[in-house]
Amino acid sequence: MPGVSARGLSLEQRKQLAVNLTRVLARYRSILDAYIIVRPRGCGGLGILHRRPVGHTPWLMAGSAGRTGPAPAVHTAAGDARGRGGGQLVKKLSDLTGCTQVVDIGSGQGHLSRFMSLGLGLMVKSIEGDQRLVERAQRWDQELLQALEKEEKRHPQAVHAGPRHSPHHVVRWVEPTALCQELLLPLETLPQSGARLLLTGLHACGDLSVALLRHFSCPEVVALASVGCCYMKLSDPGGYPLSQWVAGLPGCELPYRLREGACHALEEYAKRLQKAGPGLRTHCYRAALETVIRGARPELRRPGVQGIPRVHELKIEEYVQRGLQRVGLDPQLPLNLAALRAHQAQENRVVAFFSLALLLAPLVETLILLDRLLHLQEQGFHAELLPIFSPELSPRNLVLVATKRPLGEAFSLLETEHS
């Protein structure tokens, strides 16, 4: 279950919702802040393996046309659906606001940019800080163009024969606290009316979503569509709170543990609970490891432990030994096996406690997104939070849409069947 959309609420109702959220989170903070973190497998990014074709042109999203084997790091069905939903919303928003160019920030391997430019005909600039990802994106752009040319020759009536514009890729890190001039530069010379930019980031990680909001105040930017991700990577302070209203509320603070919990996927975890498989014992093992860590190094509290494979096949003492090694402690520390067995007997109670924390996590995400919404409204902008696809495709399914001029009822055109 993701955060809650604020669609249809007045400004005062949104402020009151923020008040209510901080009160509830303050009341149950001991649960949210106490649970043992087990790293989520991902926060809904686009770089996942392709399994089966989706829609009429799955390769338009992935750039995998003509491959005889599985494409490296492209899309699942869910990934294609997320990209299509995001791209189609950006297309609608671009048409409504008269944008001349879309800027995809944190574009990764270019899946969304490729779909928007070659699939939807938008002029797109893709900004990504990792040179390797940009080179991969450019290679897939060329593969897709070649595939489209072949398809056009075979089926000239079925393929659009007009001019095609590949995304313009730029290698650049975008700092959350400083304006990036490259981001604001138009791709082509325009009349005196100038460029009208739409900023977007689908699952922009941590402070990257904050950077989008800060650039929205620039006069060249007229629209924004942002889906956040990885809230635990937000700068503290600086990344939250952004609005004056939320910053002034008692108990508005969201420490790392709460923000990390907001990145988990309730729908996926609910399926794991229904199966009641041995993988659930990871929580109990991690809790037992914490007791050993605190016994050896009391000042080392809740360190991140990542990368222990096939936990369900390990004995609890084997897991503890590997965990100690991963946090820099001696894996041969003497262990109290009787105490570890007693901890293991509490497995179901640990799972229940973790589930309680997970049920509260969407409130944290809602407060973070509501803070961003209020921040934009405090500056006189027009903003909405809309569900863009089913949370079963990705728990991060709320898009923050903002414009400089009111859209009124036109906002309803951006809504999907999941709104």
Secondary structure as UniProt FT lines:
FT   TURN            7..8
FT   HELIX           11..27
FT   HELIX           29..34
FT   HELIX           58..62
FT   TURN            65..66
FT   TURN            72..73
FT   HELIX           77..97
FT   STRAND          101..105
FT   TURN            108..109
FT   HELIX           111..114
FT   HELIX           115..119
FT   STRAND          124..128
FT   HELIX           131..154
FT   TURN            156..158
FT   STRAND          168..171
FT   TURN            176..177
FT   HELIX           181..184
FT   TURN            192..193
FT   STRAND          197..205
FT   HELIX           207..215
FT   TURN            216..217
FT   TURN            219..220
FT   STRAND          221..229
FT   HELIX           231..233
FT   TURN            236..239
FT   HELIX           244..247
FT   TURN            250..251
FT   HELIX           256..261
FT   TURN            262..263
FT   HELIX           266..275
FT   HELIX           278..280
FT   HELIX           281..296
FT   TURN            298..299
FT   HELIX           311..313
FT   HELIX           316..326
FT   TURN            327..328
FT   TURN            331..332
FT   HELIX           337..344
FT   TURN            345..346
FT   HELIX           347..378
FT   TURN            379..380
FT   STRAND          382..387
FT   TURN            391..393
FT   STRAND          398..403
FT   HELIX           408..414
FT   TURN            417..418
//
